[in-house]
Amino acid sequence: MSDSWVPPTNDSEFSTPRFGAYGSQPSGSQVSQPNPSVSSDPGGFDQPAQGYVSPEQTVPMPGQQQPVSFSYAPKPGIIPLRPLGVFEIIDGAFQALRVNPKTMFLMSLVTMTIIASISALLSWIVLRQMPSLVSLFDGTASDEDLLASTQVSLTSNISSISSSLLGALATAIITGLLIVAVSRAVLGRIATTSQVWERTKPRIWAIIGLAILMNAVYFLISAAIFAGVIGLIFTGVSMDHPSTGIIVALVLIGIAWTVAWIIVAIFLYVRWSVSPAALVLENLSVFASLKRSWALSKGSFWHIFGVQVITMLIVGTLSGIMGGLVGGALALGMMFSPEHTTLLIVIETFLTNLISAITIPFAAATVALIYVNLRMRREGFDANLRQAAAEL
């Protein structure tokens, strides 16, 4: 990198679509001086977050000495401006949702409503063919019914894959958008929906490209696991009367092969976890953002892994509860009104996709805060943030 990212101190001047200027500092350095050269930021995020007061604005209690400027970590926004612990990042993500719910949830709801509508439409197309398959279950299936079952199965698989791909792309776009909002909340500012969109719009295709590349890598890992297991199965089947020892060995090899690739996938996921933030906030290319994430996450694998695991547990629990409520309600509907089963399944598809609109903002906030935390840990970025907070 050629220049160093410093947060904007003057949001009234907008020259180029940059979050700030970026660059390298000595690797592993823990403390650095604020960079005096500050780039302009296009968004004009000049609405202060409510409820946040920096240490310089506090009134000391009787007998308490007034703190010296930045004598301890200030907290102008959702996190204290110092290297963070795992639970401080989680708390900061919740704070990001609390101080700016309109932006954090509105963009997610709009995007996922579109995706949910497409998924529901695809589900409706598949379900319309189901009545012709009733004969498959009563033993009166004709050749036409068998052909129809194959077509329905193919259509259903295409629908499922399409919905998954659209959901992955939508999640990537929402994450890219909300990273900007969270980065402003770090300094105690509220970013409006229009400001976030204007800042992120030039990076949308790069965000999509990054999502496609990363999902392609994970797909290849899944394919490697599947191919390896299938290969071992065929190896065992092709043997004439394989011994118990050989079967056990093949099973153990299959388990080891699967576990090894899962470890590779987790390792890559963690090391590339902040690439969306680097891509959006540093205006990097797809490959440069992956390289940047790899460099920032070096030596912090378990810290990032801990945050991601807790995030997944929170998101999974919330999604499971809401999904269970939706599924239970629709099951009752099918029980009392079976003639509307098709419609109820379509509604369930729509609502299930829409549920993710509530959980994605939290996951996006953790990505942004992991990125900021890594910068503070490795590059002394908290000094730049403190300077920007003092000049707001």
C-alpha positions, 0 to 999 in steps of 0.5 A: 500500500502506498498511503495510510488510511486515516478517518475523515475529519472534514466531511464537508469536502468531497473530492473522490469516492474514498473512505480515507487514504490508506497505506502501510506502517511497520508490520506488528507496530502497536502504536503510531502517530496520527497521520496529518494528511487527511483525505476528504470523504464523500458521504457527508456523514455529519449527523452525530450519533446520540448518546455518545460523549467523548472523555473531553466532554465529561464533567468530573465528579466532586473531588475527581480530577478532570481527565487529560485529553486522550489519557485513556481510550475515548469512546465517541461512537460504538466502541472505545478507540483501542484494541478490542476484545472478542465480546467488545466487538460483539457489543459494538455490533449490537450498538451499531444496530441500536444507534442507527437501526433505520439504515442498518435494517432498511437496506437489508429489508429492501434487498432481501424482500426482492430476493425473497420474492424471487425465491417464492416465485421459483417455489410457486413454479415448482409447486404448480407441477406437484398435482401431476405427481400424485400418481407416483405415490398410489402406484398408477404412475404413467410414463408421462408422470415419471417424466414429469417427476424428473422435470419437477426434480430438476426444476426444484434443484435449479430453483434451490441453487438459484435461490442460494446464489441470489441469497449469497450475492444479496448478503455480500451486497448488504454487508458491503453497504452496512460496513460503511455505516458501521465505520461512521458509527465508530466515530459517533456519526449516523450515516443515512441510507442515501449516503451509504448508497452513494458511498458504496454504489461504485463498489457494487460490482467489485463486491459481487465479484469478491462474493463470486470468487470466495463462494467459488473457492468454497464450492471447489472445497465442497466438490473436493470433499464429495469427490474424495468420498465418492472415490473411496466408496467406489474403491471399496465397491470394486474390491472383491470381498474386502476385509473388515480392516480395509473397510475401516481404513477406507472409512477413516481415510474418508473422515480424515479427508473430509475433516482436512478440507473442512479445516482448510475452508475454515482457515480461508474463511477466517483469513479472508473474513475482512476482505469485504471491509478492505474492498469497500473502505480502501477501494481495493480490487478483488484480489488486493482485498483478499491479500489485504485481509490475509495480511491483517489477519496474520497472527489473529486467527483465534481472535477472529475465529472466536468472534465469528463463532459467537456471531454464528451462534447468535445469528443461528439461534435467532434464525432458528427461533424465528424460523421455528415460529414461522414453520409452526404457524404454517404447519397449523395452517396446512393442518386446518386448511390443506387446500391452501398448502401450495400457497402456504409453502410459498409464503413460508419460502418468502418469510424464511428468506426475509428472516435473514434481513434481520440477522445480516446487519449484525453479521456485517457489523462484526465484519466491520469491527473486526477490520477496525480492530485489526487495524488498531492492533497491527497499525496503531490505527486507534491514533488516527481514529482519536485524531479524527474524533477530536476534530469532529 
